[in-house]
Amino acid sequence: MKRIISFVVVMLVVAGVIGATTPLFKDVRLGLDLKGGFEILYQATPTTQGEQVTRESLLQTAKSLEQRANALGTSEPEITTEGTDRIRLKIAGVTDEATVRQTMKEPAELTFRSADGCTTDSSAKKDEATSKSATDTKKSDASSKSNSKDSNEVSTQSAGATQEINVDPTTGEATTAPGDTYNGAAEQDPSAQDPLKVYCKVELTGNDFTENGASISYTQLNEPQIAIKLKDASKFAEITKRLTGQNLAIFLNDQLLSAPRVQGELSDGTAVITGTYTQEEAQQLKDQINLGALPLKLTEVYSQSVGATLGQQSLKDTLLAGVIGSILILLFMALVYRVPGLIAGFCIIVHTWLLVMIFIAGDFTLTLPGIAAFILGVGMGVDANIITYERIKDELRSGKSLLSAFKAGGRNSFGTIMDANITTIIAGAVMFALGTGAVKGFALVLILNILVSILTNVFFSRFLLSLLLKGKIITKAKSFGVKESERSAL
């Protein structure tokens, strides 16, 4: 009796949860081919004059753009290369086109520049002007704090303001603190007012950093700091050795962020930037460095809003076809496998609901390839139930009791089901690792589908069936679609 009550309670609770959360289905994010979005065509050029756009750098830039699109909160961006120097980006469901345009282009212009070989007078005057910047109470407090660390003070200008940066030549640590606004540039040589003329030589680009080379860590006082790592330690060592005593300016979109003075050679290719950062400021600086790892500079050729490829009516037709196909599958399972078929149908509904909720919770984007993988996963869930029930039917025909046949059939079919699912997961993982855009989205949905299918169509289905068998609700072999004459004949 307890098992019968448990079965009824489980069915009612699950059905109630599904019914209560069904309205959330409208929150599923649709892809560019179903909903429309924003399209940008970029022209790629080398960040350093004299270099050429290679196929490898173009592909790496496209890959970096995809990572940036995902960082914007989108999923499954469609990114393709065209010709030898163009990249087309399509992002679904864009509401703020200006932000997307700025963010996608901005990382391509992160550079580290020096005044080596530039106009000496301008550089000297800028260094002199910076060293003579005024200080206020906040700056004095920051200086006291930095002096306690026995570091070397240098100054840097950021957005019209000065900062004190203390660089330890042995550890590469730099401590920054906000200072007074500096308004003395107008008194300097006109060229000194343009940092791009002062620091004309590009020493490093965003591509010189390792992928996601900037990260946030914390000091012993739980203050955020930014650790950076470069790909080529020897290159960084050569630059810091050559520029010892000079400024190495950091630019983003040709705007000066800071210009710390190099105090000595840094040979390990790493550095840690510490200071009075808030969590948000540290996160912003980290993102600026990580989003700067583009091998090429991108210039927007054009951008436009695009409509859905299929349109709303076509989407409705696609969903209607999926619903009709699912109903036919459920009817087939009920007619051929009787009571277990009904349980399988209920588990397939649970499987579909759970997968949609994962999409909503993960804020994933559903595209046409995703729908294809979705339907494929439902078919594999049906296969898992069919394999199990056929093995149970074989055991029943051999003369075993219902409970014994259920245990033996479940045990013998489990290996077959897992082998099929694991090999498919491996194939999906390879597609996800090597594919881009829609292929990666298809692989992700397929993998999620299989994992959910194992949970619902293997374990949950067998749990419900065991409650019916042990509760003596199913007592005859014909409930599995096996006639008594078939059993007696063996």
TIPABA-998855 format. One record per residue (C-alpha): residue number from 1; residue in one letter; x, z, y. Coordinates in steps of 0.2 Angstrom, whole numbers. Layout:
BEGIN
[NUM, "A", [X, Z, Y]]
...
END
This chain:
BEGIN
[1, "M", [0, 0, 0]]
[2, "K", [14, 4, 12]]
[3, "R", [22, -13, 9]]
[4, "I", [5, -21, 13]]
[5, "I", [4, -11, 29]]
[6, "S", [21, -16, 34]]
[7, "F", [18, -34, 31]]
[8, "V", [3, -34, 42]]
[9, "V", [11, -24, 56]]
[10, "V", [26, -35, 56]]
[11, "M", [15, -51, 57]]
[12, "L", [5, -44, 71]]
[13, "V", [19, -37, 81]]
[14, "V", [29, -53, 80]]
[15, "A", [14, -64, 84]]
[16, "G", [10, -52, 99]]
[17, "V", [27, -54, 106]]
[18, "I", [27, -73, 104]]
[19, "G", [10, -74, 112]]
[20, "A", [15, -62, 127]]
[21, "T", [31, -72, 131]]
[22, "T", [25, -90, 129]]
[23, "P", [22, -91, 147]]
[24, "L", [40, -89, 150]]
[25, "F", [43, -106, 142]]
[26, "K", [40, -114, 159]]
[27, "D", [57, -107, 165]]
[28, "V", [67, -117, 153]]
[29, "R", [80, -127, 164]]
[30, "L", [78, -146, 161]]
[31, "G", [93, -158, 162]]
[32, "L", [96, -173, 173]]
[33, "D", [88, -185, 161]]
[34, "L", [72, -174, 161]]
[35, "K", [71, -167, 178]]
[36, "G", [82, -177, 189]]
[37, "G", [96, -170, 200]]
[38, "F", [111, -174, 211]]
[39, "E", [124, -188, 208]]
[40, "I", [141, -189, 216]]
[41, "L", [154, -203, 215]]
[42, "Y", [172, -198, 218]]
[43, "Q", [188, -208, 222]]
[44, "A", [203, -200, 215]]
[45, "T", [220, -201, 224]]
[46, "P", [237, -192, 220]]
[47, "T", [239, -175, 229]]
[48, "T", [257, -180, 233]]
[49, "Q", [262, -196, 242]]
[50, "G", [271, -209, 231]]
[51, "E", [263, -204, 214]]
[52, "Q", [250, -214, 205]]
[53, "V", [233, -210, 197]]
[54, "T", [236, -209, 178]]
[55, "R", [223, -210, 164]]
[56, "E", [228, -192, 159]]
[57, "S", [227, -185, 176]]
[58, "L", [210, -193, 179]]
[59, "L", [203, -186, 162]]
[60, "Q", [210, -169, 167]]
[61, "T", [202, -169, 184]]
[62, "A", [185, -174, 175]]
[63, "K", [187, -159, 164]]
[64, "S", [191, -148, 178]]
[65, "L", [175, -154, 187]]
[66, "E", [165, -150, 172]]
[67, "Q", [171, -132, 172]]
[68, "R", [167, -131, 191]]
[69, "A", [150, -137, 188]]
[70, "N", [147, -124, 175]]
[71, "A", [154, -111, 187]]
[72, "L", [140, -116, 199]]
[73, "G", [127, -110, 186]]
[74, "T", [123, -127, 179]]
[75, "S", [125, -133, 161]]
[76, "E", [128, -149, 153]]
[77, "P", [134, -159, 168]]
[78, "E", [136, -177, 165]]
[79, "I", [154, -182, 170]]
[80, "T", [161, -200, 167]]
[81, "T", [176, -209, 173]]
[82, "E", [175, -227, 180]]
[83, "G", [189, -239, 181]]
[84, "T", [206, -232, 184]]
[85, "D", [202, -220, 199]]
[86, "R", [184, -215, 200]]
[87, "I", [174, -201, 193]]
[88, "R", [155, -200, 193]]
[89, "L", [147, -183, 192]]
[90, "K", [128, -179, 188]]
[91, "I", [121, -162, 189]]
[92, "A", [103, -158, 185]]
[93, "G", [91, -147, 195]]
[94, "V", [102, -146, 211]]
[95, "T", [93, -137, 225]]
[96, "D", [108, -135, 238]]
[97, "E", [117, -152, 238]]
[98, "A", [128, -147, 252]]
[99, "T", [135, -132, 243]]
[100, "V", [138, -143, 227]]
[101, "R", [147, -156, 237]]
[102, "Q", [158, -144, 246]]
[103, "T", [162, -133, 230]]
[104, "M", [166, -148, 219]]
[105, "K", [178, -156, 231]]
[106, "E", [186, -140, 239]]
[107, "P", [197, -135, 224]]
[108, "A", [205, -152, 224]]
[109, "E", [215, -148, 240]]
[110, "L", [223, -131, 236]]
[111, "T", [241, -133, 241]]
[112, "F", [257, -123, 244]]
[113, "R", [268, -130, 257]]
[114, "S", [284, -127, 266]]
[115, "A", [292, -132, 282]]
[116, "D", [307, -138, 273]]
[117, "G", [312, -155, 281]]
[118, "C", [298, -153, 294]]
[119, "T", [300, -151, 313]]
[120, "T", [312, -136, 315]]
[121, "D", [307, -131, 332]]
[122, "S", [289, -130, 327]]
[123, "S", [292, -120, 312]]
[124, "A", [304, -108, 321]]
[125, "K", [292, -105, 335]]
[126, "K", [278, -102, 323]]
[127, "D", [288, -89, 314]]
[128, "E", [293, -81, 331]]
[129, "A", [275, -81, 337]]
[130, "T", [269, -73, 321]]
[131, "S", [282, -60, 321]]
[132, "K", [277, -55, 339]]
[133, "S", [258, -53, 335]]
[134, "A", [250, -37, 342]]
[135, "T", [245, -23, 331]]
[136, "D", [230, -11, 332]]
[137, "T", [225, 6, 323]]
[138, "K", [219, -3, 307]]
[139, "K", [236, -13, 306]]
[140, "S", [246, 3, 309]]
[141, "D", [237, 12, 295]]
[142, "A", [240, -3, 284]]
[143, "S", [258, -4, 288]]
[144, "S", [261, 15, 285]]
[145, "K", [253, 12, 268]]
[146, "S", [264, -3, 264]]
[147, "N", [280, 6, 270]]
[148, "S", [277, 19, 257]]
[149, "K", [280, 6, 244]]
[150, "D", [297, 2, 250]]
[151, "S", [293, -16, 252]]
[152, "N", [299, -30, 264]]
[153, "E", [286, -33, 278]]
[154, "V", [282, -51, 283]]
[155, "S", [267, -58, 293]]
[156, "T", [255, -72, 289]]
[157, "Q", [241, -80, 299]]
[158, "S", [224, -83, 291]]
[159, "A", [209, -91, 301]]
[160, "G", [217, -86, 318]]
[161, "A", [221, -68, 313]]
[162, "T", [237, -60, 307]]
[163, "Q", [240, -51, 291]]
[164, "E", [254, -40, 285]]
[165, "I", [261, -45, 268]]
[166, "N", [273, -34, 259]]
[167, "V", [283, -44, 246]]
[168, "D", [293, -35, 233]]
[169, "P", [307, -48, 228]]
[170, "T", [309, -40, 211]]
[171, "T", [291, -39, 205]]
[172, "G", [283, -53, 215]]
[173, "E", [270, -41, 222]]
[174, "A", [262, -44, 239]]
[175, "T", [252, -31, 248]]
[176, "T", [240, -38, 262]]
[177, "A", [231, -28, 275]]
[178, "P", [220, -36, 289]]
[179, "G", [227, -35, 307]]
[180, "D", [224, -40, 324]]
[181, "T", [218, -57, 330]]
[182, "Y", [232, -68, 336]]
[183, "N", [229, -79, 351]]
[184, "G", [246, -84, 356]]
[185, "A", [246, -101, 348]]
[186, "A", [242, -110, 364]]
[187, "E", [258, -104, 372]]
[188, "Q", [268, -112, 358]]
[189, "D", [273, -130, 356]]
[190, "P", [257, -141, 353]]
[191, "S", [263, -146, 336]]
[192, "A", [264, -127, 331]]
[193, "Q", [245, -126, 333]]
[194, "D", [243, -138, 319]]
[195, "P", [249, -129, 303]]
[196, "L", [249, -145, 293]]
[197, "K", [263, -152, 305]]
[198, "V", [272, -135, 303]]
[199, "Y", [271, -135, 284]]
[200, "C", [272, -153, 280]]
[201, "K", [280, -153, 263]]
[202, "V", [269, -150, 248]]
[203, "E", [278, -138, 236]]
[204, "L", [264, -134, 224]]
[205, "T", [247, -140, 220]]
[206, "G", [232, -131, 211]]
[207, "N", [237, -141, 196]]
[208, "D", [254, -131, 195]]
[209, "F", [244, -116, 190]]
[210, "T", [239, -113, 172]]
[211, "E", [221, -115, 168]]
[212, "N", [212, -100, 174]]
[213, "G", [229, -94, 179]]
[214, "A", [222, -81, 192]]
[215, "S", [214, -66, 186]]
[216, "I", [208, -49, 192]]
[217, "S", [216, -33, 186]]
[218, "Y", [216, -16, 193]]
[219, "T", [229, -3, 200]]
[220, "Q", [230, 15, 194]]
[221, "L", [219, 19, 209]]
[222, "N", [206, 6, 202]]
[223, "E", [209, -6, 217]]
[224, "P", [207, -24, 212]]
[225, "Q", [222, -35, 212]]
[226, "I", [225, -54, 208]]
[227, "A", [238, -59, 196]]
[228, "I", [243, -77, 196]]
[229, "K", [253, -88, 183]]
[230, "L", [261, -105, 185]]
[231, "K", [264, -118, 172]]
[232, "D", [282, -121, 176]]
[233, "A", [292, -105, 179]]
[234, "S", [308, -114, 182]]
[235, "K", [300, -125, 196]]
[236, "F", [293, -109, 204]]
[237, "A", [310, -101, 203]]
[238, "E", [319, -117, 211]]
[239, "I", [306, -117, 225]]
[240, "T", [307, -98, 229]]
[241, "K", [326, -99, 228]]
[242, "R", [327, -114, 240]]
[243, "L", [314, -106, 252]]
[244, "T", [321, -88, 252]]
[245, "G", [319, -82, 270]]
[246, "Q", [306, -96, 274]]
[247, "N", [287, -96, 273]]
[248, "L", [277, -104, 259]]
[249, "A", [260, -107, 266]]
[250, "I", [244, -108, 256]]
[251, "F", [231, -121, 261]]
[252, "L", [214, -124, 255]]
[253, "N", [205, -140, 262]]
[254, "D", [220, -142, 274]]
[255, "Q", [216, -125, 281]]
[256, "L", [229, -111, 282]]
[257, "L", [225, -96, 271]]
[258, "S", [241, -87, 272]]
[259, "A", [260, -90, 275]]
[260, "P", [270, -76, 266]]
[261, "R", [289, -77, 268]]
[262, "V", [298, -79, 252]]
[263, "Q", [310, -64, 250]]
[264, "G", [319, -69, 234]]
[265, "E", [319, -80, 219]]
[266, "L", [305, -77, 206]]
[267, "S", [310, -83, 189]]
[268, "D", [296, -78, 178]]
[269, "G", [282, -89, 186]]
[270, "T", [271, -74, 189]]
[271, "A", [266, -63, 203]]
[272, "V", [253, -50, 207]]
[273, "I", [244, -49, 224]]
[274, "T", [238, -32, 229]]
[275, "G", [230, -26, 245]]
[276, "T", [215, -18, 252]]
[277, "Y", [203, -30, 244]]
[278, "T", [185, -27, 240]]
[279, "Q", [179, -33, 223]]
[280, "E", [170, -48, 231]]
[281, "E", [186, -53, 241]]
[282, "A", [197, -52, 226]]
[283, "Q", [184, -62, 216]]
[284, "Q", [184, -75, 230]]
[285, "L", [203, -77, 230]]
[286, "K", [204, -78, 212]]
[287, "D", [191, -92, 211]]
[288, "Q", [200, -102, 225]]
[289, "I", [215, -102, 215]]
[290, "N", [207, -106, 198]]
[291, "L", [196, -119, 206]]
[292, "G", [211, -127, 214]]
[293, "A", [218, -133, 198]]
[294, "L", [214, -152, 200]]
[295, "P", [227, -164, 196]]
[296, "L", [220, -177, 209]]
[297, "K", [213, -176, 226]]
[298, "L", [194, -182, 227]]
[299, "T", [186, -191, 241]]
[300, "E", [167, -193, 240]]
[301, "V", [162, -211, 240]]
[302, "Y", [144, -208, 240]]
[303, "S", [131, -196, 234]]
[304, "Q", [112, -197, 230]]
[305, "S", [98, -188, 223]]
[306, "V", [92, -196, 206]]
[307, "G", [75, -195, 198]]
[308, "A", [72, -191, 180]]
[309, "T", [76, -205, 168]]
[310, "L", [60, -202, 157]]
[311, "G", [49, -194, 170]]
[312, "Q", [36, -180, 167]]
[313, "Q", [24, -191, 157]]
[314, "S", [38, -197, 145]]
[315, "L", [43, -179, 143]]
[316, "K", [25, -174, 139]]
[317, "D", [24, -188, 126]]
[318, "T", [41, -182, 118]]
[319, "L", [35, -164, 117]]
[320, "L", [18, -170, 110]]
[321, "A", [27, -180, 97]]
[322, "G", [37, -165, 92]]
[323, "V", [21, -154, 91]]
[324, "I", [12, -167, 80]]
[325, "G", [28, -168, 68]]
[326, "S", [29, -149, 67]]
[327, "I", [11, -148, 62]]
[328, "L", [13, -161, 49]]
[329, "I", [28, -151, 42]]
[330, "L", [18, -135, 41]]
[331, "L", [4, -143, 32]]
[332, "F", [16, -150, 20]]
[333, "M", [24, -133, 16]]
[334, "A", [7, -125, 14]]
[335, "L", [0, -138, 2]]
[336, "V", [15, -139, -9]]
[337, "Y", [21, -121, -9]]
[338, "R", [5, -112, -5]]
[339, "V", [8, -94, 1]]
[340, "P", [27, -95, 3]]
[341, "G", [24, -111, 12]]
[342, "L", [13, -102, 25]]
[343, "I", [26, -89, 27]]
[344, "A", [39, -103, 30]]
[345, "G", [28, -110, 43]]
[346, "F", [27, -94, 52]]
[347, "C", [46, -91, 51]]
[348, "I", [48, -109, 58]]
[349, "I", [37, -104, 73]]
[350, "V", [47, -88, 75]]
[351, "H", [63, -99, 74]]
[352, "T", [57, -110, 88]]
[353, "W", [51, -96, 99]]
[354, "L", [68, -87, 97]]
[355, "L", [78, -102, 101]]
[356, "V", [68, -106, 117]]
[357, "M", [70, -87, 122]]
[358, "I", [89, -89, 120]]
[359, "F", [89, -104, 131]]
[360, "I", [79, -94, 144]]
[361, "A", [90, -79, 143]]
[362, "G", [106, -89, 143]]
[363, "D", [100, -100, 157]]
[364, "F", [105, -116, 147]]
[365, "T", [100, -133, 151]]
[366, "L", [89, -143, 140]]
[367, "T", [92, -162, 139]]
[368, "L", [87, -176, 128]]
[369, "P", [102, -173, 116]]
[370, "G", [97, -155, 116]]
[371, "I", [79, -159, 111]]
[372, "A", [86, -170, 97]]
[373, "A", [97, -155, 91]]
[374, "F", [83, -144, 92]]
[375, "I", [72, -154, 81]]
[376, "L", [86, -157, 69]]
[377, "G", [88, -138, 68]]
[378, "V", [70, -136, 64]]
[379, "G", [72, -148, 50]]
[380, "M", [86, -139, 43]]
[381, "G", [76, -123, 43]]
[382, "V", [63, -131, 33]]
[383, "D", [76, -137, 21]]
[384, "A", [82, -119, 18]]
[385, "N", [65, -114, 14]]
[386, "I", [62, -128, 2]]
[387, "I", [78, -125, -7]]
[388, "T", [74, -107, -10]]
[389, "Y", [56, -110, -16]]
[390, "E", [61, -124, -27]]
[391, "R", [74, -112, -36]]
[392, "I", [60, -99, -37]]
[393, "K", [49, -112, -45]]
[394, "D", [62, -117, -57]]
[395, "E", [64, -98, -62]]
[396, "L", [45, -96, -64]]
[397, "R", [45, -112, -76]]
[398, "S", [58, -104, -86]]
[399, "G", [46, -89, -90]]
[400, "K", [52, -76, -78]]
[401, "S", [41, -64, -69]]
[402, "L", [36, -67, -51]]
[403, "L", [48, -53, -44]]
[404, "S", [62, -58, -56]]
[405, "A", [60, -77, -51]]
[406, "F", [60, -72, -33]]
[407, "K", [77, -62, -34]]
[408, "A", [85, -75, -45]]
[409, "G", [79, -90, -35]]
[410, "G", [85, -82, -19]]
[411, "R", [102, -77, -26]]
[412, "N", [105, -95, -33]]
[413, "S", [99, -104, -17]]
[414, "F", [109, -93, -5]]
[415, "G", [126, -101, -8]]
[416, "T", [119, -119, -7]]
[417, "I", [110, -115, 10]]
[418, "M", [125, -106, 18]]
[419, "D", [137, -120, 12]]
[420, "A", [126, -133, 20]]
[421, "N", [124, -123, 36]]
[422, "I", [143, -118, 38]]
[423, "T", [149, -136, 36]]
[424, "T", [136, -142, 49]]
[425, "I", [142, -128, 61]]
[426, "I", [160, -134, 58]]
[427, "A", [155, -151, 63]]
[428, "G", [146, -144, 78]]
[429, "A", [161, -134, 83]]
[430, "V", [172, -149, 83]]
[431, "M", [160, -159, 94]]
[432, "F", [159, -145, 106]]
[433, "A", [178, -143, 107]]
[434, "L", [182, -162, 109]]
[435, "G", [166, -168, 117]]
[436, "T", [160, -168, 135]]
[437, "G", [143, -168, 144]]
[438, "A", [129, -172, 133]]
[439, "V", [139, -172, 117]]
[440, "K", [144, -154, 120]]
[441, "G", [126, -149, 124]]
[442, "F", [120, -157, 108]]
[443, "A", [133, -147, 98]]
[444, "L", [129, -131, 107]]
[445, "V", [111, -132, 103]]
[446, "L", [114, -137, 85]]
[447, "I", [125, -122, 82]]
[448, "L", [113, -110, 90]]
[449, "N", [99, -118, 80]]
[450, "I", [108, -115, 64]]
[451, "L", [112, -97, 67]]
[452, "V", [94, -94, 72]]
[453, "S", [88, -103, 57]]
[454, "I", [99, -92, 45]]
[455, "L", [91, -77, 53]]
[456, "T", [73, -82, 52]]
[457, "N", [71, -95, 38]]
[458, "V", [83, -86, 26]]
[459, "F", [83, -67, 29]]
[460, "F", [66, -65, 38]]
[461, "S", [57, -77, 27]]
[462, "R", [63, -68, 11]]
[463, "F", [59, -51, 19]]
[464, "L", [41, -56, 21]]
[465, "L", [40, -64, 4]]
[466, "S", [47, -48, -4]]
[467, "L", [34, -37, 5]]
[468, "L", [20, -48, -3]]
[469, "L", [28, -48, -20]]
[470, "K", [32, -29, -21]]
[471, "G", [15, -25, -13]]
[472, "K", [6, -35, -27]]
[473, "I", [-2, -46, -15]]
[474, "I", [5, -61, -25]]
[475, "T", [2, -59, -43]]
[476, "K", [1, -77, -50]]
[477, "A", [13, -91, -52]]
[478, "K", [1, -103, -44]]
[479, "S", [3, -95, -27]]
[480, "F", [20, -104, -28]]
[481, "G", [13, -120, -33]]
[482, "V", [17, -118, -52]]
[483, "K", [4, -120, -65]]
[484, "E", [2, -108, -80]]
[485, "S", [3, -123, -91]]
[486, "E", [20, -128, -84]]
[487, "R", [26, -111, -89]]
[488, "S", [19, -110, -106]]
[489, "A", [26, -127, -110]]
[490, "L", [44, -120, -108]]
END
